Amino acid sequence: MKTFVDENSIVRKIWGRADTSLFIFAGAAAEFALNKAVDWLYFTGRLPADPLGRLFSTITYSRVILFADEVSALKAIDKITAIHSGVEQNRGATIPDWAYRDVLFMLIDHSIRSFELLERPLATEEKEEIFDVFNRMAVRMQISGLPKNLNEWEGMRSEALLLNMAYSNYTADLYRQYKKHLGWFRYLIVLQIQYLLTPKHVNNLLNLKQKFWIKPAMGLYKLLRRLHLDSFLRDALLPLNYKEQVRSLDKPQIMQQHLQPSAAIK
């Protein structure tokens, strides 16, 4: 059966490990908090009420698209579009196209950044493959003004960061919620991961500062990762309620067989 993403794609390798997926959304959590369209995430109240639950719901939904057969993946994308349309109808306004593009750009960028932080530098051809997969998702969602290639995306991404990011009351509130739901120790680690992952402009807006211990800690983690001993450390740092969900992220084939697109949205 034809798949939306080739089985040997670098995208599947990136999203096929739990820690890489979590790093992607650690970076995304920083940018969501700064985005000038963040008020849309507050409209339903679900994100500030349960940021970790929304995180896992979003990761799960993304992986349904990336690991499912093409028919299921397209149904999942269409379901996302329908949900956004419903929110727009309830609010009586339209989510701006630039906000949709920002999410697309963020997924591409943090897929690249997270893999390179944990694994190795990506070749240009691999980055183009990442761009192509997420751009096809955006085309299916009928998002306008999309970049035509990786080079154009890089320019648009840089411009969007400068135009569409700002520290606001929403930013402060979201970070309070992150700290509340993670606990101070995990929150401190997430801040350092965000420092390593996010573009310099995002770092500056959030006033993220590097702690002396983060680079040695990352070096140790990557060593444990190569020895396949990282899951013990990773699980020890996770809230108890989410350990099983994170472990399941390391099993995309099982998820692909059993998870239907309609089940991914809570």
N, C-alpha and C positions, 0 to 999 in steps of 0.2 A: 504494500500500500504506500502511495506517495506521501512524503512528509513535508511539512512547511519548511523545516530546516533540515539540511542534509545530515545524515547520521554521523558523518565524519567531520562536520563543521567545527571550527574553532569556537563558535558560539555555544555549541553543546558542551564542549570541554570546559568553557568558562562557567556556565550555569549548571554544570553537572556536579559541582561540589558545594557542600553547604557553606563552607567558610567564604568562598568567593561570592556566593549569592548574598550573604550577610554583609560583606564588605561593600558590595554595590549599593545596598540599601542604607548602610551607614552614611555613605557619601550622599545618597539621594535625600536622606533625612535632613541633612544640613541645607541642601538647596531648596527643598520644599519649604523649609521654615523661612527662607529669605525671599522666595519668589513673590513678586507683586500681585500674583493671582492666588495667594495662599488663602484668601478669604473664601474661595470656593471649597477648600478642604474643611473649612469650619462650618459651612452651611448646614450639613447633615449632622454635625457634632460628633461623628464617629471617630475621626482622627484624634482630636484632643482627649476624648474619653478613653480610648484604648489604642495608643500608638503602636504598641507591640503586636496587638491582634491585627491591626490594619497592615502592618509590615508583613506578617506571615501570609495574610490573605493576598496581598499584592504579589509577593514572591511566588506563591502557589499558582496564581493565575498566569503570571508571566511564563512559568515553567510548563504549564499546560500547553501554551502556544508553541514554545520552543521544542518540546519533546513529543507532541502529539502528531497524529496523522494530519494531513492537510485539511480535510473536511472539519475535523474537530477544532483545529487551530483557527480556521476562519470563523467558525461558529463562536468561538471564544472572543475573537476580536470584535465581531458584530455585537456580542453581548455587552462588551465594554462600551461600544458606541451607543447602544440603546440605554445603558445606565446613565451615561453622561447626558443624553438627550432628556431623560426623565428628570434629572437634577435641574437642568436648564428650564424645563417647563414649570417645575415647582417653584423655582426662584423668579421666573419671569424675566430672565436675562440669558445671554449667550456667553459661554466660555470663549474667551478670545483665542484666535488661531495661534497667536504667539505663545500662549500658555501650553497648548498642545505640543507645539514644536519644542518648547523648552523641556518637556518631559521626554520626548524622543531624543533630543540632543544629550540629555542627562544619562539616559540608559546606554547610549552608545559610548559616551565618554567614560562613565564609571565601570562599564564592562572592560574597557581597555585598561583603565587605571588600576582596577582591582586585580586583574590577572597579572599585570606587569609588576605590581607590588609583591604579589605572592609567588609568582612563577618566574617569568623571564620577559624581556622585551618582545613585542609583537612585530612581525614583518608588515610592511605596507599592505601586502595582499591579504593578510589576516584582518587588518583593520578595515579594509574595503569590504571584506565578507561580513564583518560585524555591522558596518554601515548598511549594507544591502538588506540584511535580515530585518533590522528595525525600521528601515525606510519602507520596506514592503508592508510592514504592519501599519505604518502611518498612511500609506497610499490606500490601503483597505479601509481605513477609518475616514478617508476623504479629507485629510488635513491639507490645507492649502499652503502654498509658498515653501514647499519642501526643497532642500538642496538636491542638486542633480548628482553629486559625487562626493567623495571623501574630502577633497580639497575645498569645495564650496561649503561643506558642513563645518570644517574647521574655522573658516572665516565667520560664518553665521553664529557658530557657538561662542566665539570670543565676543562678538558684538552683543549677543543676547545676554551674556553674563553681566556686561556693563550696563545694559539698558533695563533689564528686568529683575535685578536683585537689589533689595534694600532691607536694612534692619528695621523691624516694626514691632508694635505691641504683639502681633501674632507670633513673631519670631521668639520674643521673650517668653510668651505663654507656652509655645510648643516645647521649648527647652526646659521649662519647669516641669512639663508633663513627662518628657524623656527622663529627667532625673527622678521624678516620683516613681515611675514604673520600672526603671532599671535599678534603682538604688545608687548611692553615691559612688561606690567602687566601680561598678560596671559602667556607670555614666562617665567616670573619669577615663576609662579605657576607650569608650566610644568617641569621646572628644579627641583623643590622641589619634585614633584611626582616621577620624575626619580630617585632622591636621595633615596626615600623610597623604590622604586621597584627594582632597578637594583642591580646585584651582586656587591660585594665590589670592584672587579677588574675593573669593568666598571666605578664605582664611582671614583676610583683613576685616571683612564685614562682621564676622563672628568673633574677632579678636582671639583666635585660637593660637595658643603658644605651645611650642614643643617642650615636653618634659625630658629630662636627661635620660630617663629609663626607657623611652619608647623604642629607640632604634636597637639597643641590645635585646629588648624583649621581642621585637619583630624578628631579629636574627635567630633567636632561640626557637621561636615558633616555627619559622621556616625550616629549621633543622629537624624539629620534631615532625613536621609535616612530611619531609622527605623520608623519614624513618617510619611513617604511618603511625606515629604516636601522638598526633595532635588532637585526636578526638577527646582524649581524657582531659587535657587542659581546656579545650573549647567547652566541653560539657560542664566543667567545674565553674566556668564563668557565666553560665546561662541561668536565668530564672528557672526554677523547677517546673513551672507550668508549661515551659516551651521546649524542654529538652527533647521530648519525643518528636515534636514537630521539626526540630532542627536535624535530628538524626534521619528523619524521613527524606530530607533534602538531598542526602547522599545516595538516594535510590530512585533516580528519575525514571528508570525503566518500570519499576513497580507502580510509580505514580501514573505513568503514561497508560498503563493497562487498566487501572482501576478508577482514576479520577475523571469524572465527566466535567465539561466546562461549566455547566450550570451549578455544580457543587462548589465551585471555587469562590463564589461571591457570597459574602455574609452580610 
